[in-house]
Amino acid sequence: MNIIAIDANASRGTSAESLLGAWLAAASQGQVGACFDLGVAFSTGSNGADCDLIEAHKWFNLAAARGHEEAAHCRADISDEMTAREIAEAQRRARQWLAEGRQRAA
């Protein structure tokens, strides 16, 4: 896997949980970089997130759908480690995120 963990020093003075919360809030505002950051956090189990490839795929998918090229590569990398059912679940979660209106149009 070619995913690089986000530097823990980038969040000086910020707890990992609040960093995840900030990324979730930014993702709900349509910020592509926040979706990518969430994908990295869930794929590596860093910055307060548990390692969860389904969640990581979901976030990389949301970022890639908005043109984030590195997210598309990361999604492909983790897909190699996932079953078809896990990928389908990740895609369902991404569609649900969008359907619930959590992500505003950019």
Backbone atoms as SQL, in Angstrom:
CREATE TABLE atoms (id INTEGER PRIMARY KEY, chain TEXT, resi INTEGER, resn TEXT, atom TEXT, x REAL, y REAL, z REAL);
INSERT INTO atoms VALUES
  (1, 'A', 1, 'MET', 'N', 0.853, -1.173, 0.000),
  (2, 'A', 1, 'MET', 'CA', 0.000, 0.000, 0.000),
  (3, 'A', 1, 'MET', 'C', 0.897, 1.233, 0.000),
  (4, 'A', 2, 'ASN', 'N', 0.532, 2.228, -0.782),
  (5, 'A', 2, 'ASN', 'CA', 1.345, 3.426, -0.940),
  (6, 'A', 2, 'ASN', 'C', 0.799, 4.626, -0.188),
  (7, 'A', 3, 'ILE', 'N', -0.012, 4.416, 0.803),
  (8, 'A', 3, 'ILE', 'CA', -0.630, 5.515, 1.535),
  (9, 'A', 3, 'ILE', 'C', 0.334, 6.012, 2.601),
  (10, 'A', 4, 'ILE', 'N', 0.466, 7.314, 2.688),
  (11, 'A', 4, 'ILE', 'CA', 1.364, 7.926, 3.661),
  (12, 'A', 4, 'ILE', 'C', 0.524, 8.518, 4.782),
  (13, 'A', 5, 'ALA', 'N', 0.852, 8.184, 6.006),
  (14, 'A', 5, 'ALA', 'CA', 0.122, 8.728, 7.156),
  (15, 'A', 5, 'ALA', 'C', 0.368, 10.227, 7.255),
  (16, 'A', 6, 'ILE', 'N', -0.644, 10.933, 7.679),
  (17, 'A', 6, 'ILE', 'CA', -0.539, 12.378, 7.867),
  (18, 'A', 6, 'ILE', 'C', 0.329, 12.644, 9.078),
  (19, 'A', 7, 'ASP', 'N', 1.215, 13.596, 8.970),
  (20, 'A', 7, 'ASP', 'CA', 2.141, 13.943, 10.037),
  (21, 'A', 7, 'ASP', 'C', 1.385, 14.346, 11.288),
  (22, 'A', 8, 'ALA', 'N', 1.635, 13.657, 12.377),
  (23, 'A', 8, 'ALA', 'CA', 0.955, 13.958, 13.635),
  (24, 'A', 8, 'ALA', 'C', 1.273, 15.360, 14.114),
  (25, 'A', 9, 'ASN', 'N', 2.424, 15.886, 13.759),
  (26, 'A', 9, 'ASN', 'CA', 2.784, 17.238, 14.170),
  (27, 'A', 9, 'ASN', 'C', 1.948, 18.297, 13.472),
  (28, 'A', 10, 'ALA', 'N', 1.281, 17.934, 12.398),
  (29, 'A', 10, 'ALA', 'CA', 0.453, 18.904, 11.685),
  (30, 'A', 10, 'ALA', 'C', -0.733, 19.335, 12.529),
  (31, 'A', 11, 'SER', 'N', -1.040, 18.567, 13.548),
  (32, 'A', 11, 'SER', 'CA', -2.195, 18.887, 14.382),
  (33, 'A', 11, 'SER', 'C', -1.780, 19.306, 15.785),
  (34, 'A', 12, 'ARG', 'N', -0.639, 19.968, 15.924),
  (35, 'A', 12, 'ARG', 'CA', -0.172, 20.404, 17.245),
  (36, 'A', 12, 'ARG', 'C', -1.260, 21.164, 17.976),
  (37, 'A', 13, 'GLY', 'N', -1.480, 20.768, 19.224),
  (38, 'A', 13, 'GLY', 'CA', -2.479, 21.444, 20.025),
  (39, 'A', 13, 'GLY', 'C', -3.901, 20.979, 19.746),
  (40, 'A', 14, 'THR', 'N', -4.066, 20.050, 18.851),
  (41, 'A', 14, 'THR', 'CA', -5.393, 19.553, 18.500),
  (42, 'A', 14, 'THR', 'C', -5.432, 18.065, 18.784),
  (43, 'A', 15, 'SER', 'N', -6.444, 17.619, 19.518),
  (44, 'A', 15, 'SER', 'CA', -6.542, 16.190, 19.776),
  (45, 'A', 15, 'SER', 'C', -6.946, 15.474, 18.500),
  (46, 'A', 16, 'ALA', 'N', -6.612, 14.202, 18.437),
  (47, 'A', 16, 'ALA', 'CA', -6.931, 13.414, 17.249),
  (48, 'A', 16, 'ALA', 'C', -8.432, 13.381, 16.997),
  (49, 'A', 17, 'GLU', 'N', -9.232, 13.288, 18.066),
  (50, 'A', 17, 'GLU', 'CA', -10.677, 13.235, 17.906),
  (51, 'A', 17, 'GLU', 'C', -11.223, 14.543, 17.330),
  (52, 'A', 18, 'SER', 'N', -10.683, 15.661, 17.787),
  (53, 'A', 18, 'SER', 'CA', -11.172, 16.933, 17.255),
  (54, 'A', 18, 'SER', 'C', -10.696, 17.135, 15.828),
  (55, 'A', 19, 'LEU', 'N', -9.544, 16.560, 15.475),
  (56, 'A', 19, 'LEU', 'CA', -9.071, 16.633, 14.100),
  (57, 'A', 19, 'LEU', 'C', -10.016, 15.855, 13.188),
  (58, 'A', 20, 'LEU', 'N', -10.404, 14.657, 13.609),
  (59, 'A', 20, 'LEU', 'CA', -11.373, 13.887, 12.831),
  (60, 'A', 20, 'LEU', 'C', -12.686, 14.646, 12.704),
  (61, 'A', 21, 'GLY', 'N', -13.126, 15.252, 13.790),
  (62, 'A', 21, 'GLY', 'CA', -14.361, 16.034, 13.754),
  (63, 'A', 21, 'GLY', 'C', -14.269, 17.207, 12.794),
  (64, 'A', 22, 'ALA', 'N', -13.121, 17.847, 12.770),
  (65, 'A', 22, 'ALA', 'CA', -12.923, 18.973, 11.854),
  (66, 'A', 22, 'ALA', 'C', -12.956, 18.497, 10.411),
  (67, 'A', 23, 'TRP', 'N', -12.335, 17.344, 10.151),
  (68, 'A', 23, 'TRP', 'CA', -12.361, 16.807, 8.795),
  (69, 'A', 23, 'TRP', 'C', -13.778, 16.412, 8.385),
  (70, 'A', 24, 'LEU', 'N', -14.538, 15.826, 9.320),
  (71, 'A', 24, 'LEU', 'CA', -15.923, 15.469, 9.006),
  (72, 'A', 24, 'LEU', 'C', -16.751, 16.707, 8.686),
  (73, 'A', 25, 'ALA', 'N', -16.562, 17.764, 9.475),
  (74, 'A', 25, 'ALA', 'CA', -17.285, 19.014, 9.231),
  (75, 'A', 25, 'ALA', 'C', -16.898, 19.594, 7.879),
  (76, 'A', 26, 'ALA', 'N', -15.607, 19.581, 7.569),
  (77, 'A', 26, 'ALA', 'CA', -15.143, 20.118, 6.284),
  (78, 'A', 26, 'ALA', 'C', -15.657, 19.264, 5.128),
  (79, 'A', 27, 'ALA', 'N', -15.685, 17.952, 5.310),
  (80, 'A', 27, 'ALA', 'CA', -16.204, 17.066, 4.263),
  (81, 'A', 27, 'ALA', 'C', -17.687, 17.351, 4.009),
  (82, 'A', 28, 'SER', 'N', -18.423, 17.643, 5.070),
  (83, 'A', 28, 'SER', 'CA', -19.847, 17.941, 4.907),
  (84, 'A', 28, 'SER', 'C', -20.062, 19.254, 4.170),
  (85, 'A', 29, 'GLN', 'N', -19.025, 20.081, 4.128),
  (86, 'A', 29, 'GLN', 'CA', -19.085, 21.337, 3.378),
  (87, 'A', 29, 'GLN', 'C', -18.569, 21.152, 1.953),
  (88, 'A', 30, 'GLY', 'N', -18.229, 19.924, 1.597),
  (89, 'A', 30, 'GLY', 'CA', -17.779, 19.628, 0.242),
  (90, 'A', 30, 'GLY', 'C', -16.301, 19.780, 0.004),
  (91, 'A', 31, 'GLN', 'N', -15.499, 19.871, 1.066),
  (92, 'A', 31, 'GLN', 'CA', -14.055, 20.036, 0.900),
  (93, 'A', 31, 'GLN', 'C', -13.404, 18.689, 0.569),
  (94, 'A', 32, 'VAL', 'N', -12.907, 18.604, -0.653),
  (95, 'A', 32, 'VAL', 'CA', -12.334, 17.368, -1.165),
  (96, 'A', 32, 'VAL', 'C', -11.129, 16.920, -0.341),
  (97, 'A', 33, 'GLY', 'N', -10.285, 17.855, 0.060),
  (98, 'A', 33, 'GLY', 'CA', -9.103, 17.506, 0.833),
  (99, 'A', 33, 'GLY', 'C', -9.450, 16.838, 2.154),
  (100, 'A', 34, 'ALA', 'N', -10.551, 17.251, 2.756),
  (101, 'A', 34, 'ALA', 'CA', -10.983, 16.640, 4.010),
  (102, 'A', 34, 'ALA', 'C', -11.415, 15.193, 3.780),
  (103, 'A', 35, 'CYS', 'N', -12.092, 14.939, 2.669),
  (104, 'A', 35, 'CYS', 'CA', -12.469, 13.555, 2.339),
  (105, 'A', 35, 'CYS', 'C', -11.223, 12.696, 2.182),
  (106, 'A', 36, 'PHE', 'N', -10.230, 13.230, 1.483),
  (107, 'A', 36, 'PHE', 'CA', -8.973, 12.502, 1.304),
  (108, 'A', 36, 'PHE', 'C', -8.297, 12.253, 2.652),
  (109, 'A', 37, 'ASP', 'N', -8.238, 13.285, 3.503),
  (110, 'A', 37, 'ASP', 'CA', -7.615, 13.136, 4.819),
  (111, 'A', 37, 'ASP', 'C', -8.315, 12.064, 5.643),
  (112, 'A', 38, 'LEU', 'N', -9.639, 12.001, 5.563),
  (113, 'A', 38, 'LEU', 'CA', -10.383, 10.961, 6.270),
  (114, 'A', 38, 'LEU', 'C', -10.038, 9.585, 5.709),
  (115, 'A', 39, 'GLY', 'N', -9.912, 9.487, 4.397),
  (116, 'A', 39, 'GLY', 'CA', -9.513, 8.216, 3.790),
  (117, 'A', 39, 'GLY', 'C', -8.158, 7.757, 4.298),
  (118, 'A', 40, 'VAL', 'N', -7.216, 8.681, 4.372),
  (119, 'A', 40, 'VAL', 'CA', -5.880, 8.341, 4.877),
  (120, 'A', 40, 'VAL', 'C', -5.960, 7.902, 6.338),
  (121, 'A', 41, 'ALA', 'N', -6.707, 8.653, 7.140),
  (122, 'A', 41, 'ALA', 'CA', -6.812, 8.320, 8.564),
  (123, 'A', 41, 'ALA', 'C', -7.397, 6.926, 8.768),
  (124, 'A', 42, 'PHE', 'N', -8.484, 6.610, 8.055),
  (125, 'A', 42, 'PHE', 'CA', -9.107, 5.295, 8.225),
  (126, 'A', 42, 'PHE', 'C', -8.279, 4.177, 7.598),
  (127, 'A', 43, 'SER', 'N', -7.539, 4.452, 6.548),
  (128, 'A', 43, 'SER', 'CA', -6.743, 3.402, 5.914),
  (129, 'A', 43, 'SER', 'C', -5.498, 3.062, 6.717),
  (130, 'A', 44, 'THR', 'N', -5.025, 3.997, 7.510),
  (131, 'A', 44, 'THR', 'CA', -3.808, 3.772, 8.283),
  (132, 'A', 44, 'THR', 'C', -4.053, 3.626, 9.784),
  (133, 'A', 45, 'GLY', 'N', -5.280, 3.897, 10.216),
  (134, 'A', 45, 'GLY', 'CA', -5.566, 3.856, 11.645),
  (135, 'A', 45, 'GLY', 'C', -4.838, 4.953, 12.384),
  (136, 'A', 46, 'SER', 'N', -4.819, 6.148, 11.796),
  (137, 'A', 46, 'SER', 'CA', -4.084, 7.261, 12.389),
  (138, 'A', 46, 'SER', 'C', -5.014, 8.419, 12.731),
  (139, 'A', 47, 'ASN', 'N', -4.478, 9.370, 13.468),
  (140, 'A', 47, 'ASN', 'CA', -5.204, 10.591, 13.826),
  (141, 'A', 47, 'ASN', 'C', -6.539, 10.314, 14.507),
  (142, 'A', 48, 'GLY', 'N', -6.568, 9.300, 15.356),
  (143, 'A', 48, 'GLY', 'CA', -7.757, 8.997, 16.144),
  (144, 'A', 48, 'GLY', 'C', -8.755, 8.070, 15.480),
  (145, 'A', 49, 'ALA', 'N', -8.498, 7.660, 14.258),
  (146, 'A', 49, 'ALA', 'CA', -9.414, 6.753, 13.555),
  (147, 'A', 49, 'ALA', 'C', -8.932, 5.318, 13.706),
  (148, 'A', 50, 'ASP', 'N', -9.880, 4.403, 13.823),
  (149, 'A', 50, 'ASP', 'CA', -9.537, 2.987, 13.776),
  (150, 'A', 50, 'ASP', 'C', -9.266, 2.622, 12.325),
  (151, 'A', 51, 'CYS', 'N', -8.417, 1.648, 12.101),
  (152, 'A', 51, 'CYS', 'CA', -8.175, 1.172, 10.748),
  (153, 'A', 51, 'CYS', 'C', -9.450, 0.482, 10.260),
  (154, 'A', 52, 'ASP', 'N', -10.036, 1.022, 9.202),
  (155, 'A', 52, 'ASP', 'CA', -11.299, 0.527, 8.660),
  (156, 'A', 52, 'ASP', 'C', -11.265, 0.762, 7.155),
  (157, 'A', 53, 'LEU', 'N', -10.975, -0.295, 6.401),
  (158, 'A', 53, 'LEU', 'CA', -10.814, -0.140, 4.957),
  (159, 'A', 53, 'LEU', 'C', -12.121, 0.215, 4.257),
  (160, 'A', 54, 'ILE', 'N', -13.255, -0.204, 4.813),
  (161, 'A', 54, 'ILE', 'CA', -14.540, 0.162, 4.208),
  (162, 'A', 54, 'ILE', 'C', -14.741, 1.666, 4.310),
  (163, 'A', 55, 'GLU', 'N', -14.509, 2.230, 5.491),
  (164, 'A', 55, 'GLU', 'CA', -14.629, 3.682, 5.659),
  (165, 'A', 55, 'GLU', 'C', -13.585, 4.417, 4.819),
  (166, 'A', 56, 'ALA', 'N', -12.377, 3.882, 4.777),
  (167, 'A', 56, 'ALA', 'CA', -11.322, 4.515, 3.980),
  (168, 'A', 56, 'ALA', 'C', -11.728, 4.558, 2.510),
  (169, 'A', 57, 'HIS', 'N', -12.222, 3.453, 2.002),
  (170, 'A', 57, 'HIS', 'CA', -12.653, 3.382, 0.600),
  (171, 'A', 57, 'HIS', 'C', -13.765, 4.399, 0.346),
  (172, 'A', 58, 'LYS', 'N', -14.707, 4.481, 1.280),
  (173, 'A', 58, 'LYS', 'CA', -15.798, 5.455, 1.140),
  (174, 'A', 58, 'LYS', 'C', -15.252, 6.863, 0.968),
  (175, 'A', 59, 'TRP', 'N', -14.340, 7.263, 1.833),
  (176, 'A', 59, 'TRP', 'CA', -13.816, 8.630, 1.792),
  (177, 'A', 59, 'TRP', 'C', -12.948, 8.860, 0.565),
  (178, 'A', 60, 'PHE', 'N', -12.125, 7.874, 0.201),
  (179, 'A', 60, 'PHE', 'CA', -11.340, 8.018, -1.017),
  (180, 'A', 60, 'PHE', 'C', -12.262, 8.103, -2.237),
  (181, 'A', 61, 'ASN', 'N', -13.337, 7.332, -2.221),
  (182, 'A', 61, 'ASN', 'CA', -14.296, 7.346, -3.316),
  (183, 'A', 61, 'ASN', 'C', -14.948, 8.728, -3.448),
  (184, 'A', 62, 'LEU', 'N', -15.357, 9.309, -2.330),
  (185, 'A', 62, 'LEU', 'CA', -15.976, 10.631, -2.354),
  (186, 'A', 62, 'LEU', 'C', -14.998, 11.690, -2.870),
  (187, 'A', 63, 'ALA', 'N', -13.740, 11.583, -2.462),
  (188, 'A', 63, 'ALA', 'CA', -12.734, 12.539, -2.939),
  (189, 'A', 63, 'ALA', 'C', -12.437, 12.326, -4.422),
  (190, 'A', 64, 'ALA', 'N', -12.297, 11.084, -4.821),
  (191, 'A', 64, 'ALA', 'CA', -11.996, 10.780, -6.220),
  (192, 'A', 64, 'ALA', 'C', -13.128, 11.230, -7.143),
  (193, 'A', 65, 'ALA', 'N', -14.352, 11.092, -6.675),
  (194, 'A', 65, 'ALA', 'CA', -15.504, 11.514, -7.485),
  (195, 'A', 65, 'ALA', 'C', -15.489, 13.015, -7.747),
  (196, 'A', 66, 'ARG', 'N', -14.782, 13.750, -6.911),
  (197, 'A', 66, 'ARG', 'CA', -14.669, 15.205, -7.084),
  (198, 'A', 66, 'ARG', 'C', -13.331, 15.600, -7.700),
  (199, 'A', 67, 'GLY', 'N', -12.635, 14.619, -8.274),
  (200, 'A', 67, 'GLY', 'CA', -11.442, 14.924, -9.037),
  (201, 'A', 67, 'GLY', 'C', -10.110, 14.802, -8.332),
  (202, 'A', 68, 'HIS', 'N', -10.083, 14.300, -7.122),
  (203, 'A', 68, 'HIS', 'CA', -8.825, 14.144, -6.379),
  (204, 'A', 68, 'HIS', 'C', -8.107, 12.906, -6.905),
  (205, 'A', 69, 'GLU', 'N', -7.074, 13.099, -7.721),
  (206, 'A', 69, 'GLU', 'CA', -6.388, 11.989, -8.379),
  (207, 'A', 69, 'GLU', 'C', -5.696, 11.042, -7.402),
  (208, 'A', 70, 'GLU', 'N', -5.044, 11.583, -6.389),
  (209, 'A', 70, 'GLU', 'CA', -4.346, 10.726, -5.429),
  (210, 'A', 70, 'GLU', 'C', -5.343, 9.840, -4.679),
  (211, 'A', 71, 'ALA', 'N', -6.539, 10.368, -4.415),
  (212, 'A', 71, 'ALA', 'CA', -7.567, 9.570, -3.751),
  (213, 'A', 71, 'ALA', 'C', -7.954, 8.373, -4.606),
  (214, 'A', 72, 'ALA', 'N', -8.037, 8.579, -5.913),
  (215, 'A', 72, 'ALA', 'CA', -8.373, 7.470, -6.808),
  (216, 'A', 72, 'ALA', 'C', -7.307, 6.386, -6.747),
  (217, 'A', 73, 'HIS', 'N', -6.045, 6.774, -6.672),
  (218, 'A', 73, 'HIS', 'CA', -4.960, 5.790, -6.571),
  (219, 'A', 73, 'HIS', 'C', -5.009, 5.064, -5.225),
  (220, 'A', 74, 'CYS', 'N', -5.259, 5.800, -4.158),
  (221, 'A', 74, 'CYS', 'CA', -5.348, 5.180, -2.825),
  (222, 'A', 74, 'CYS', 'C', -6.531, 4.220, -2.751),
  (223, 'A', 75, 'ARG', 'N', -7.654, 4.614, -3.344),
  (224, 'A', 75, 'ARG', 'CA', -8.836, 3.739, -3.380),
  (225, 'A', 75, 'ARG', 'C', -8.481, 2.440, -4.084),
  (226, 'A', 76, 'ALA', 'N', -7.778, 2.528, -5.193),
  (227, 'A', 76, 'ALA', 'CA', -7.380, 1.322, -5.931),
  (228, 'A', 76, 'ALA', 'C', -6.440, 0.454, -5.098),
  (229, 'A', 77, 'ASP', 'N', -5.517, 1.092, -4.397),
  (230, 'A', 77, 'ASP', 'CA', -4.571, 0.341, -3.555),
  (231, 'A', 77, 'ASP', 'C', -5.288, -0.459, -2.475),
  (232, 'A', 78, 'ILE', 'N', -6.204, 0.184, -1.767),
  (233, 'A', 78, 'ILE', 'CA', -6.868, -0.549, -0.678),
  (234, 'A', 78, 'ILE', 'C', -7.887, -1.545, -1.206),
  (235, 'A', 79, 'SER', 'N', -8.402, -1.314, -2.408),
  (236, 'A', 79, 'SER', 'CA', -9.352, -2.268, -3.004),
  (237, 'A', 79, 'SER', 'C', -8.722, -3.640, -3.170),
  (238, 'A', 80, 'ASP', 'N', -7.412, -3.661, -3.397),
  (239, 'A', 80, 'ASP', 'CA', -6.700, -4.935, -3.544),
  (240, 'A', 80, 'ASP', 'C', -6.739, -5.760, -2.261),
  (241, 'A', 81, 'GLU', 'N', -6.974, -5.114, -1.132),
  (242, 'A', 81, 'GLU', 'CA', -7.001, -5.796, 0.160),
  (243, 'A', 81, 'GLU', 'C', -8.420, -6.067, 0.654),
  (244, 'A', 82, 'MET', 'N', -9.422, -5.731, -0.181),
  (245, 'A', 82, 'MET', 'CA', -10.822, -5.839, 0.238),
  (246, 'A', 82, 'MET', 'C', -11.556, -6.894, -0.585),
  (247, 'A', 83, 'THR', 'N', -12.612, -7.451, 0.018),
  (248, 'A', 83, 'THR', 'CA', -13.476, -8.367, -0.719),
  (249, 'A', 83, 'THR', 'C', -14.473, -7.559, -1.550),
  (250, 'A', 84, 'ALA', 'N', -15.116, -8.224, -2.480),
  (251, 'A', 84, 'ALA', 'CA', -16.138, -7.565, -3.300),
  (252, 'A', 84, 'ALA', 'C', -17.279, -7.037, -2.418),
  (253, 'A', 85, 'ARG', 'N', -17.625, -7.761, -1.390),
  (254, 'A', 85, 'ARG', 'CA', -18.694, -7.313, -0.479),
  (255, 'A', 85, 'ARG', 'C', -18.284, -6.067, 0.300),
  (256, 'A', 86, 'GLU', 'N', -17.034, -6.024, 0.720),
  (257, 'A', 86, 'GLU', 'CA', -16.553, -4.841, 1.435),
  (258, 'A', 86, 'GLU', 'C', -16.565, -3.615, 0.523),
  (259, 'A', 87, 'ILE', 'N', -16.151, -3.792, -0.711),
  (260, 'A', 87, 'ILE', 'CA', -16.163, -2.682, -1.662),
  (261, 'A', 87, 'ILE', 'C', -17.586, -2.221, -1.921),
  (262, 'A', 88, 'ALA', 'N', -18.497, -3.169, -2.078),
  (263, 'A', 88, 'ALA', 'CA', -19.908, -2.817, -2.290),
  (264, 'A', 88, 'ALA', 'C', -20.461, -2.046, -1.093),
  (265, 'A', 89, 'GLU', 'N', -20.088, -2.449, 0.111),
  (266, 'A', 89, 'GLU', 'CA', -20.538, -1.745, 1.312),
  (267, 'A', 89, 'GLU', 'C', -19.962, -0.333, 1.353),
  (268, 'A', 90, 'ALA', 'N', -18.705, -0.176, 0.990),
  (269, 'A', 90, 'ALA', 'CA', -18.082, 1.151, 0.957),
  (270, 'A', 90, 'ALA', 'C', -18.795, 2.050, -0.047),
  (271, 'A', 91, 'GLN', 'N', -19.130, 1.508, -1.195),
  (272, 'A', 91, 'GLN', 'CA', -19.844, 2.280, -2.212),
  (273, 'A', 91, 'GLN', 'C', -21.239, 2.657, -1.733),
  (274, 'A', 92, 'ARG', 'N', -21.902, 1.729, -1.034),
  (275, 'A', 92, 'ARG', 'CA', -23.229, 2.022, -0.482),
  (276, 'A', 92, 'ARG', 'C', -23.149, 3.152, 0.524),
  (277, 'A', 93, 'ARG', 'N', -22.119, 3.116, 1.385),
  (278, 'A', 93, 'ARG', 'CA', -21.955, 4.170, 2.391),
  (279, 'A', 93, 'ARG', 'C', -21.673, 5.528, 1.740),
  (280, 'A', 94, 'ALA', 'N', -20.898, 5.544, 0.671),
  (281, 'A', 94, 'ALA', 'CA', -20.617, 6.798, -0.036),
  (282, 'A', 94, 'ALA', 'C', -21.906, 7.358, -0.643),
  (283, 'A', 95, 'ARG', 'N', -22.703, 6.499, -1.264),
  (284, 'A', 95, 'ARG', 'CA', -23.991, 6.947, -1.835),
  (285, 'A', 95, 'ARG', 'C', -24.916, 7.460, -0.736),
  (286, 'A', 96, 'GLN', 'N', -24.927, 6.769, 0.406),
  (287, 'A', 96, 'GLN', 'CA', -25.768, 7.182, 1.524),
  (288, 'A', 96, 'GLN', 'C', -25.333, 8.556, 2.038),
  (289, 'A', 97, 'TRP', 'N', -24.030, 8.771, 2.159),
  (290, 'A', 97, 'TRP', 'CA', -23.490, 10.061, 2.610),
  (291, 'A', 97, 'TRP', 'C', -24.017, 11.180, 1.707),
  (292, 'A', 98, 'LEU', 'N', -23.952, 10.935, 0.399),
  (293, 'A', 98, 'LEU', 'CA', -24.412, 11.939, -0.556),
  (294, 'A', 98, 'LEU', 'C', -25.937, 12.117, -0.501),
  (295, 'A', 99, 'ALA', 'N', -26.662, 11.006, -0.391),
  (296, 'A', 99, 'ALA', 'CA', -28.124, 11.053, -0.378),
  (297, 'A', 99, 'ALA', 'C', -28.667, 11.767, 0.854),
  (298, 'A', 100, 'GLU', 'N', -27.960, 11.651, 1.960),
  (299, 'A', 100, 'GLU', 'CA', -28.413, 12.296, 3.186),
  (300, 'A', 100, 'GLU', 'C', -28.087, 13.781, 3.195),
  (301, 'A', 101, 'GLY', 'N', -27.466, 14.248, 2.117),
  (302, 'A', 101, 'GLY', 'CA', -27.182, 15.663, 2.002),
  (303, 'A', 101, 'GLY', 'C', -26.091, 16.154, 2.904),
  (304, 'A', 102, 'ARG', 'N', -25.256, 15.256, 3.353),
  (305, 'A', 102, 'ARG', 'CA', -24.157, 15.656, 4.249),
  (306, 'A', 102, 'ARG', 'C', -23.098, 16.449, 3.512),
  (307, 'A', 103, 'GLN', 'N', -23.015, 16.212, 2.207),
  (308, 'A', 103, 'GLN', 'CA', -21.999, 16.909, 1.424),
  (309, 'A', 103, 'GLN', 'C', -22.708, 17.887, 0.511),
  (310, 'A', 104, 'ARG', 'N', -22.472, 19.152, 0.724),
  (311, 'A', 104, 'ARG', 'CA', -23.062, 20.179, -0.120),
  (312, 'A', 104, 'ARG', 'C', -22.349, 20.261, -1.437),
  (313, 'A', 105, 'ALA', 'N', -23.064, 20.733, -2.433),
  (314, 'A', 105, 'ALA', 'CA', -22.446, 20.920, -3.749),
  (315, 'A', 105, 'ALA', 'C', -21.355, 21.971, -3.647),
  (316, 'A', 106, 'ALA', 'N', -20.262, 21.732, -4.332),
  (317, 'A', 106, 'ALA', 'CA', -19.141, 22.680, -4.298),
  (318, 'A', 106, 'ALA', 'C', -19.409, 23.877, -5.177);
